[in-house]
């Protein structure tokens, strides 16, 4: 799943450690999310969206796999 987390975080002038502290996760979790190595739980996705005052869909981009 692609996401705009790094872009949105930088626009707001927040570093990874600040975001991690606000969401009660590790900085490594934020880095993994931004690099697409980790997809968030639905609870974490809601926390991120709420933190930025936006919707999950504006941060995380789900693309159907074509078969």
N, CA, C and O atoms as a GROMACS GRO file, in nm:
protein
  268
    1UNK      N    1   0.084  -0.117   0.000
    1UNK     CA    2   0.000   0.000   0.000
    1UNK      C    3   0.089   0.124   0.000
    1UNK      O    4   0.182   0.136   0.080
    2UNK      N    5   0.060   0.214  -0.090
    2UNK     CA    6   0.136   0.339  -0.096
    2UNK      C    7   0.078   0.437   0.005
    2UNK      O    8  -0.036   0.424   0.049
    3UNK      N    9   0.159   0.536   0.041
    3UNK     CA   10   0.107   0.637   0.133
    3UNK      C   11   0.178   0.771   0.112
    3UNK      O   12   0.285   0.778   0.050
    4UNK      N   13   0.116   0.876   0.166
    4UNK     CA   14   0.169   1.012   0.157
    4UNK      C   15   0.216   1.059   0.295
    4UNK      O   16   0.227   1.180   0.318
    5UNK      N   17   0.243   0.966   0.385
    5UNK     CA   18   0.275   1.001   0.522
    5UNK      C   19   0.397   1.094   0.532
    5UNK      O   20   0.390   1.196   0.600
    6UNK      N   21   0.505   1.060   0.466
    6UNK     CA   22   0.626   1.143   0.472
    6UNK      C   23   0.599   1.283   0.417
    6UNK      O   24   0.640   1.383   0.476
    7UNK      N   25   0.530   1.289   0.305
    7UNK     CA   26   0.498   1.418   0.243
    7UNK      C   27   0.414   1.506   0.339
    7UNK      O   28   0.446   1.623   0.359
    8UNK      N   29   0.310   1.448   0.396
    8UNK     CA   30   0.222   1.524   0.486
    8UNK      C   31   0.298   1.563   0.613
    8UNK      O   32   0.284   1.676   0.662
    9UNK      N   33   0.376   1.471   0.666
    9UNK     CA   34   0.453   1.499   0.789
    9UNK      C   35   0.549   1.616   0.766
    9UNK      O   36   0.559   1.706   0.850
   10UNK      N   37   0.619   1.616   0.654
   10UNK     CA   38   0.715   1.722   0.625
   10UNK      C   39   0.645   1.856   0.599
   10UNK      O   40   0.696   1.961   0.638
   11UNK      N   41   0.529   1.852   0.535
   11UNK     CA   42   0.452   1.975   0.512
   11UNK      C   43   0.416   2.041   0.644
   11UNK      O   44   0.411   2.164   0.653
   12UNK      N   45   0.391   1.960   0.745
   12UNK     CA   46   0.352   2.013   0.877
   12UNK      C   47   0.471   2.046   0.964
   12UNK      O   48   0.455   2.098   1.075
   13UNK      N   49   0.593   2.018   0.915
   13UNK     CA   50   0.714   2.050   0.991
   13UNK      C   51   0.734   1.961   1.113
   13UNK      O   52   0.786   2.006   1.216
   14UNK      N   53   0.694   1.836   1.101
   14UNK     CA   54   0.705   1.740   1.211
   14UNK      C   55   0.810   1.636   1.174
   14UNK      O   56   0.810   1.585   1.062
   15UNK      N   57   0.899   1.604   1.268
   15UNK     CA   58   0.996   1.499   1.236
   15UNK      C   59   0.941   1.363   1.279
   15UNK      O   60   0.837   1.354   1.346
   16UNK      N   61   1.011   1.256   1.240
   16UNK     CA   62   0.963   1.121   1.268
   16UNK      C   63   0.949   1.095   1.418
   16UNK      O   64   0.853   1.030   1.460
   17UNK      N   65   1.042   1.145   1.497
   17UNK     CA   66   1.037   1.120   1.641
   17UNK      C   67   0.916   1.188   1.705
   17UNK      O   68   0.852   1.130   1.793
   18UNK      N   69   0.885   1.310   1.661
   18UNK     CA   70   0.768   1.381   1.716
   18UNK      C   71   0.639   1.307   1.682
   18UNK      O   72   0.550   1.293   1.766
   19UNK      N   73   0.629   1.261   1.558
   19UNK     CA   74   0.509   1.188   1.516
   19UNK      C   75   0.499   1.056   1.593
   19UNK      O   76   0.391   1.019   1.639
   20UNK      N   77   0.610   0.987   1.605
   20UNK     CA   78   0.610   0.860   1.678
   20UNK      C   79   0.565   0.880   1.823
   20UNK      O   80   0.486   0.801   1.874
   21UNK      N   81   0.614   0.984   1.888
   21UNK     CA   82   0.576   1.011   2.026
   21UNK      C   83   0.426   1.041   2.036
   21UNK      O   84   0.359   0.993   2.127
   22UNK      N   85   0.375   1.120   1.943
   22UNK     CA   86   0.233   1.156   1.945
   22UNK      C   87   0.143   1.033   1.923
   22UNK      O   88   0.033   1.026   1.977
   23UNK      N   89   0.192   0.938   1.844
   23UNK     CA   90   0.112   0.819   1.812
   23UNK      C   91   0.144   0.700   1.903
   23UNK      O   92   0.080   0.595   1.894
   24UNK      N   93   0.242   0.719   1.992
   24UNK     CA   94   0.285   0.614   2.085
   24UNK      C   95   0.335   0.489   2.014
   24UNK      O   96   0.302   0.376   2.050
   25UNK      N   97   0.418   0.513   1.910
   25UNK     CA   98   0.487   0.406   1.839
   25UNK      C   99   0.635   0.444   1.831
   25UNK      O  100   0.673   0.553   1.872
   26UNK      N  101   0.717   0.355   1.778
   26UNK     CA  102   0.859   0.386   1.766
   26UNK      C  103   0.887   0.468   1.640
   26UNK      O  104   0.806   0.469   1.547
   27UNK      N  105   1.001   0.536   1.639
   27UNK     CA  106   1.042   0.610   1.521
   27UNK      C  107   1.062   0.513   1.405
   27UNK      O  108   1.035   0.547   1.289
   28UNK      N  109   1.110   0.393   1.436
   28UNK     CA  110   1.131   0.291   1.333
   28UNK      C  111   0.999   0.253   1.266
   28UNK      O  112   0.997   0.226   1.146
   29UNK      N  113   0.891   0.251   1.342
   29UNK     CA  114   0.759   0.222   1.284
   29UNK      C  115   0.722   0.328   1.183
   29UNK      O  116   0.672   0.297   1.074
   30UNK      N  117   0.745   0.455   1.218
   30UNK     CA  118   0.713   0.564   1.125
   30UNK      C  119   0.798   0.551   0.998
   30UNK      O  120   0.746   0.565   0.888
   31UNK      N  121   0.927   0.523   1.014
   31UNK     CA  122   1.015   0.504   0.899
   31UNK      C  123   0.970   0.390   0.811
   31UNK      O  124   0.971   0.401   0.688
   32UNK      N  125   0.929   0.280   0.872
   32UNK     CA  126   0.883   0.164   0.796
   32UNK      C  127   0.753   0.194   0.722
   32UNK      O  128   0.734   0.149   0.609
   33UNK      N  129   0.664   0.269   0.786
   33UNK     CA  130   0.540   0.309   0.718
   33UNK      C  131   0.571   0.396   0.597
   33UNK      O  132   0.518   0.374   0.488
   34UNK      N  133   0.658   0.495   0.617
   34UNK     CA  134   0.691   0.588   0.509
   34UNK      C  135   0.758   0.518   0.392
   34UNK      O  136   0.739   0.558   0.277
   35UNK      N  137   0.836   0.414   0.420
   35UNK     CA  138   0.908   0.343   0.314
   35UNK      C  139   0.828   0.228   0.254
   35UNK      O  140   0.876   0.158   0.165
   36UNK      N  141   0.705   0.208   0.303
   36UNK     CA  142   0.620   0.104   0.248
   36UNK      C  143   0.657  -0.036   0.291
   36UNK      O  144   0.610  -0.133   0.232
   37UNK      N  145   0.742  -0.049   0.393
   37UNK     CA  146   0.780  -0.182   0.442
   37UNK      C  147   0.677  -0.238   0.539
   37UNK      O  148   0.681  -0.356   0.572
   38UNK      N  149   0.586  -0.153   0.584
   38UNK     CA  150   0.490  -0.191   0.687
   38UNK      C  151   0.358  -0.122   0.660
   38UNK      O  152   0.355  -0.002   0.633
   39UNK      N  153   0.250  -0.198   0.666
   39UNK     CA  154   0.116  -0.140   0.654
   39UNK      C  155   0.058  -0.126   0.794
   39UNK      O  156   0.070  -0.218   0.875
   40UNK      N  157  -0.004  -0.014   0.824
   40UNK     CA  158  -0.053   0.008   0.960
   40UNK      C  159  -0.177  -0.075   0.991
   40UNK      O  160  -0.252  -0.114   0.901
   41UNK      N  161  -0.196  -0.101   1.119
   41UNK     CA  162  -0.324  -0.159   1.162
   41UNK      C  163  -0.430  -0.053   1.136
   41UNK      O  164  -0.398   0.064   1.118
   42UNK      N  165  -0.555  -0.094   1.134
   42UNK     CA  166  -0.662   0.003   1.111
   42UNK      C  167  -0.664   0.106   1.224
   42UNK      O  168  -0.694   0.223   1.200
   43UNK      N  169  -0.634   0.064   1.346
   43UNK     CA  170  -0.632   0.158   1.459
   43UNK      C  171  -0.523   0.262   1.440
   43UNK      O  172  -0.546   0.381   1.461
   44UNK      N  173  -0.403   0.218   1.400
   44UNK     CA  174  -0.294   0.313   1.378
   44UNK      C  175  -0.325   0.406   1.262
   44UNK      O  176  -0.293   0.525   1.268
   45UNK      N  177  -0.387   0.354   1.157
   45UNK     CA  178  -0.425   0.438   1.043
   45UNK      C  179  -0.522   0.547   1.087
   45UNK      O  180  -0.509   0.662   1.045
   46UNK      N  181  -0.619   0.512   1.171
   46UNK     CA  182  -0.713   0.612   1.224
   46UNK      C  183  -0.641   0.715   1.310
   46UNK      O  184  -0.669   0.834   1.301
   47UNK      N  185  -0.547   0.670   1.394
   47UNK     CA  186  -0.472   0.762   1.479
   47UNK      C  187  -0.392   0.862   1.395
   47UNK      O  188  -0.388   0.981   1.426
   48UNK      N  189  -0.330   0.813   1.289
   48UNK     CA  190  -0.251   0.900   1.201
   48UNK      C  191  -0.342   1.002   1.134
   48UNK      O  192  -0.312   1.122   1.132
   49UNK      N  193  -0.453   0.955   1.078
   49UNK     CA  194  -0.547   1.046   1.011
   49UNK      C  195  -0.600   1.150   1.109
   49UNK      O  196  -0.608   1.268   1.075
   50UNK      N  197  -0.636   1.108   1.227
   50UNK     CA  198  -0.689   1.201   1.328
   50UNK      C  199  -0.582   1.302   1.368
   50UNK      O  200  -0.612   1.420   1.385
   51UNK      N  201  -0.458   1.257   1.384
   51UNK     CA  202  -0.348   1.347   1.421
   51UNK      C  203  -0.333   1.460   1.319
   51UNK      O  204  -0.313   1.575   1.356
   52UNK      N  205  -0.344   1.424   1.190
   52UNK     CA  206  -0.328   1.524   1.084
   52UNK      C  207  -0.460   1.592   1.047
   52UNK      O  208  -0.460   1.681   0.961
   53UNK      N  209  -0.570   1.553   1.109
   53UNK     CA  210  -0.698   1.616   1.080
   53UNK      C  211  -0.747   1.589   0.940
   53UNK      O  212  -0.801   1.677   0.873
   54UNK      N  213  -0.727   1.466   0.895
   54UNK     CA  214  -0.763   1.430   0.758
   54UNK      C  215  -0.824   1.290   0.758
   54UNK      O  216  -0.848   1.232   0.864
   55UNK      N  217  -0.849   1.237   0.641
   55UNK     CA  218  -0.904   1.102   0.630
   55UNK      C  219  -0.793   1.001   0.602
   55UNK      O  220  -0.685   1.037   0.555
   56UNK      N  221  -0.822   0.877   0.631
   56UNK     CA  222  -0.726   0.769   0.602
   56UNK      C  223  -0.696   0.767   0.452
   56UNK      O  224  -0.581   0.748   0.412
   57UNK      N  225  -0.799   0.787   0.370
   57UNK     CA  226  -0.781   0.779   0.224
   57UNK      C  227  -0.690   0.888   0.170
   57UNK      O  228  -0.630   0.871   0.064
   58UNK      N  229  -0.678   1.000   0.240
   58UNK     CA  230  -0.589   1.106   0.194
   58UNK      C  231  -0.444   1.076   0.227
   58UNK      O  232  -0.354   1.139   0.172
   59UNK      N  233  -0.420   0.981   0.316
   59UNK     CA  234  -0.283   0.945   0.354
   59UNK      C  235  -0.241   0.813   0.289
   59UNK      O  236  -0.132   0.802   0.234
   60UNK      N  237  -0.329   0.714   0.297
   60UNK     CA  238  -0.297   0.581   0.247
   60UNK      C  239  -0.371   0.553   0.117
   60UNK      O  240  -0.492   0.574   0.108
   61UNK      N  241  -0.297   0.504   0.017
   61UNK     CA  242  -0.354   0.479  -0.115
   61UNK      C  243  -0.357   0.329  -0.139
   61UNK      O  244  -0.253   0.265  -0.156
   62UNK      N  245  -0.476   0.274  -0.140
   62UNK     CA  246  -0.492   0.132  -0.165
   62UNK      C  247  -0.514   0.108  -0.314
   62UNK      O  248  -0.601   0.169  -0.375
   63UNK      N  249  -0.433   0.022  -0.370
   63UNK     CA  250  -0.446  -0.011  -0.512
   63UNK      C  251  -0.478  -0.158  -0.525
   63UNK      O  252  -0.403  -0.243  -0.477
   64UNK      N  253  -0.588  -0.187  -0.591
   64UNK     CA  254  -0.626  -0.326  -0.616
   64UNK      C  255  -0.520  -0.393  -0.702
   64UNK      O  256  -0.468  -0.334  -0.796
   65UNK      N  257  -0.491  -0.517  -0.668
   65UNK     CA  258  -0.399  -0.594  -0.751
   65UNK      C  259  -0.478  -0.653  -0.867
   65UNK      O  260  -0.584  -0.713  -0.847
   66UNK      N  261  -0.428  -0.635  -0.987
   66UNK     CA  262  -0.494  -0.695  -1.103
   66UNK      C  263  -0.438  -0.834  -1.127
   66UNK      O  264  -0.318  -0.857  -1.114
   67UNK      N  265  -0.525  -0.924  -1.162
   67UNK     CA  266  -0.482  -1.064  -1.181
   67UNK      C  267  -0.476  -1.098  -1.327
   67UNK      O  268  -0.442  -1.211  -1.362
   0.00000   0.00000   0.00000
